[in-house]
Amino acid sequence: MAIVTLDLFGEPSGGLILSEGAVVLRGFALPVDVPLLTALGTVVARAPFRHMVTPGGFTMSVAMSNCGAAGWVTDRRGYRYDAIDPDSGQPWPALPAIFADLARRAATAAGFDGFEPDACLINRYQPGTRLTLHQDKNERDYTAPIVSVSLGLPAVFLWGGSARGDRPRRVPLSHGDVVVWGGPARLTYHGVDTLRAGEPALTGGVRYNLTFRRAL
């Protein structure tokens, strides 16, 4: 694992340490935000956003899509990764090169060398939507980090602990910020507080979140 470059105050250059193994890289995606959004448009043209249903029958307020070798899905049968988009019956769109490159570079900058994502869950948040505290634990191997990219409206990221009931830290995220967590932080509970309205230039009135994983 690489060493994160620290400034005089012990924080990553341009970033914020959340806990051991977790860091916010401020503005890391800004230099490639336009090609990221262009690639995103290509992906969702083939795999449109949809509101998935949890095993308990709850329709999620956040709209989702996927790209890569496998996509995260939820329905009455449970949470899982699947190579096939259940809406189209076709494989999920391939992971765009610009997506994979950003995920690799962010992981390396956060101290996780050699990350090769094979899945990207794409969330679309509209004002009033949120994501409750949860763990990312449907992946087969927890040794790889999670890389999460924020695009569009600012949001409040909720960074909890090892138990759902732990009081979460509230972390403001802006367009272009990237959160990376792994190692001892890999199964930390996290979520997104209710999104507030706004009007960023590149995404209209929504927020997109690209979450890269090593799923298979």
N, C-alpha and C positions, 0 to 999 in steps of 0.2 A: 504494500500500500504506500502511495506517495505521501509526502508531507505537505500539508497546506501551508502556503506562504502567509506569514502573520505580519501585521503592522506593529508599531510601537506599543499599541494598547492590547496586543495579544489576540486581535481579531483577524480573520482572513481579509486580505486586501479587497476592499469593496464589498465585504460580506459581514455576516453575523453568525456566531456560533450559538446554536440552540441547546445543544447538549453534546456529550461525547459521541462522535459519529454523525452529527447533524449540523448542517450549515446552510444559511441563505446567501446565495451569490447575487448581490444587488446588480441589476441591469445586465446580467451576463448574456441574455438573449437579444438585447437591443440591436447589436450590429447586424443581426440576421432576421429581424422581426418581419420584414416584408416578404422575403422568400419563405419563411415559415408559414405565414398566413396564406400565401399562394399555394403551397403544398397542401395545407389543410383544406383549402377549397377543393382541390383535386380529390382528396380522400373522401370527403363527405358527399361529393357528387356521386360516388360509387356506393358509399355506405352511409346513407343519411342519418342524421341525429334521430334518436328515438328515446322514449321514456320507458325504461325497463321496469319490470315488476319483481319485487322481492319474493322469496319463498313464502313469506307470510301474507302475500297479496297486496302489499303496499306499492303504489306507483311512485317511482322516484321523481322528485321535482326537477332534478338536474337531468338534462338530456345528454345522451352518450353515443359515441361511436368508437371504432377501433381501427387500428391498422397494424400490420406485422404478421408474423407466422401464426399468432393466436390472438383472440380477442376475449376480453373479460365480459361475461354475460351473467345475468341473473334472471330467473323465472321461477315458476312453482317447483321446479326440480332442484333448485339450489344455486349457489354461487360456483362459478368454474371458469376455466379457459376453454375455448373451442376454436378450432381452425376455420370453422364455417360460420358465416353470418346467418343467424337464424331467420332474418327477414328476407334475404335474397336467395339463400341456399347456395351461395357462392363463397369462395375463400375471401377473407378480409383483404382490402387493398394492401399492397406491399408497403413496408416502412420506407417513406421517402428518405433519400440520402441525406438531405439537409436535417431531417429529424435525428437520424442515427448519429450524424457527426456532432451535433450539438449535445446530445446525451452523453456521448463518449467524453467530449471535452469538459463538460460540467462535472462529470464523475471524477475525472482526473484532477480537476481544480480543487475538488472537495477532498481529495486524498484516496480515491478508489480507482486505481489503475486497472486497465483491462476490461472495463465494463462493455459488454456487447448486448444491447437490448434486442429482444425479439418480439416485444409487444409494446404498443402505446395505446393506453386508454385515453380517449378525448372526451372531456366534459365541457358542456356549454351551460354556463350559469346566466340566467336572466335576473333582473332585480326581484328580490323577494325569495329567491331560492337559496338553499344551503345544503351542506353535507355534514351529517352528524358524525361524532367521533367514531372511528373505526380503525382496525388494523388491516394492512395489506398482507394477507396470509394465505391466499389461494395459489401462490407461486410454489413450485416444487423445491426451489433452492433459495434459502434465505441469505446466502453468502453475498449475493449481488445487491447493490444499493437500489434505492428508488430515486429517480430524477424527475422532478415536477416543475414544469415551466408555466409561468403565468403570462397571459396575453389579454390585453383589453382592460376592462374596468378594474380598479383597485379592489382588493379583498382583504379580509382579516382571516389569516390562517390560524387555526387552533392547534397548538402543539401540547399534547397531554403527557401521559406517563405510561407505565407498564400496565395500568389498570384503567378500565373505562371511567371509573369514578374519580380519578385524579383530576384536580383542577387544572385546566389547560392554560398555557401562556397564550396571549393574544399577540400575533405577529402581523403587522401590516405588510401587504405585498402589493407591488406596483407592476405595471406592464414591463415585461422583460426580466423580472426577477426569477431566479431558479432556486428551488430548495432541493437539497440532496441529503438523504439519510440512509445509513447502513450500519453494519457492525453492531455495536451494543444498542444502537437506536433503531434497528431495522423494524422491530415490531411495536414501536411507539404508537399509541392512539393519536389520531390527528383528524382534523376536519376543516370545514370552512363555514364561518359565520354567515348569517343572512346578508346577501349582497345588496348594496345600496345602488340607487340609480346614478347614472352619470353619462357622459357622452365622449368617450375617447375617439380620436380621429380614425384609427385603423379598423376598429371592430364594431363600430356603431355603439349600441347600448348594452353590450354583453361582455362576458368574460369567458375566455377559453383556457382550459388547463390541459396540458399534455403531460401525461404521467407515463414514464418509461420504466419497464420492468424486464427482468429476465424470468420469463414465465415457465419455460419448458425445460 
